[in-house]
Amino acid sequence: MIGNSAYQHVPALSNPGNDANSMAFALGRLGFKVFKVVDGDKLAMSRAIAQMQAHLKGQQAVGMLYYAGHGLQ
């Protein structure tokens, strides 16, 4: 779960952090392993994705990446 609401060069968003927290809570209650980043920089997001990949490696499993926020290049 990645939810980015705070940005340096574009207007802040009001909901992405809340959305990521809500999704993490709901999926955690269902027994899913959740890697959550709220208002993370590129390094924090990359680390969470790498942790998820390592957790799934060698398993018969499905991973889901949830992102809420601006999509900027």
HUBEL-V9877 format. One record per residue. N is the residue number from 1. SS is DSSP state (A for helix, B for strand, O for the rest). PSI is psi in whole degrees, 0 to 359 (999 if undefined). D_FIRST is the distance of its C-alpha to the first C-alpha in whole Angstrom. Layout:
n=N ss=SS psi=PSI d_first=D_FIRST
n=N ss=SS psi=PSI d_first=D_FIRST
//
This chain:
n=1 ss=O psi=124 d_first=0
n=2 ss=B psi=125 d_first=4
n=3 ss=B psi=111 d_first=7
n=4 ss=O psi=115 d_first=10
n=5 ss=O psi=329 d_first=13
n=6 ss=O psi=127 d_first=16
n=7 ss=O psi=154 d_first=17
n=8 ss=O psi=322 d_first=21
n=9 ss=O psi=5 d_first=23
n=10 ss=O psi=160 d_first=21
n=11 ss=O psi=144 d_first=21
n=12 ss=O psi=153 d_first=18
n=13 ss=O psi=150 d_first=16
n=14 ss=O psi=337 d_first=16
n=15 ss=O psi=335 d_first=13
n=16 ss=A psi=318 d_first=10
n=17 ss=A psi=317 d_first=9
n=18 ss=A psi=318 d_first=11
n=19 ss=A psi=314 d_first=9
n=20 ss=A psi=318 d_first=5
n=21 ss=A psi=318 d_first=8
n=22 ss=A psi=315 d_first=10
n=23 ss=A psi=318 d_first=7
n=24 ss=A psi=317 d_first=6
n=25 ss=A psi=312 d_first=10
n=26 ss=A psi=314 d_first=11
n=27 ss=A psi=325 d_first=10
n=28 ss=A psi=320 d_first=11
n=29 ss=A psi=333 d_first=14
n=30 ss=O psi=359 d_first=15
n=31 ss=O psi=6 d_first=15
n=32 ss=O psi=146 d_first=12
n=33 ss=O psi=124 d_first=11
n=34 ss=O psi=132 d_first=7
n=35 ss=O psi=113 d_first=6
n=36 ss=O psi=137 d_first=5
n=37 ss=B psi=125 d_first=6
n=38 ss=B psi=126 d_first=8
n=39 ss=O psi=45 d_first=11
n=40 ss=O psi=154 d_first=11
n=41 ss=O psi=182 d_first=14
n=42 ss=A psi=321 d_first=14
n=43 ss=A psi=316 d_first=15
n=44 ss=A psi=320 d_first=12
n=45 ss=A psi=317 d_first=9
n=46 ss=A psi=320 d_first=12
n=47 ss=A psi=317 d_first=12
n=48 ss=A psi=319 d_first=9
n=49 ss=A psi=319 d_first=9
n=50 ss=A psi=321 d_first=13
n=51 ss=A psi=318 d_first=12
n=52 ss=A psi=317 d_first=10
n=53 ss=A psi=315 d_first=13
n=54 ss=A psi=321 d_first=16
n=55 ss=A psi=324 d_first=15
n=56 ss=A psi=342 d_first=15
n=57 ss=O psi=129 d_first=18
n=58 ss=O psi=3 d_first=21
n=59 ss=O psi=154 d_first=20
n=60 ss=O psi=88 d_first=21
n=61 ss=O psi=166 d_first=17
n=62 ss=O psi=134 d_first=14
n=63 ss=O psi=151 d_first=11
n=64 ss=O psi=131 d_first=8
n=65 ss=O psi=118 d_first=6
n=66 ss=O psi=125 d_first=5
n=67 ss=B psi=129 d_first=6
n=68 ss=B psi=128 d_first=8
n=69 ss=O psi=187 d_first=11
n=70 ss=O psi=147 d_first=14
n=71 ss=O psi=102 d_first=15
n=72 ss=O psi=149 d_first=18
n=73 ss=O psi=999 d_first=19
//
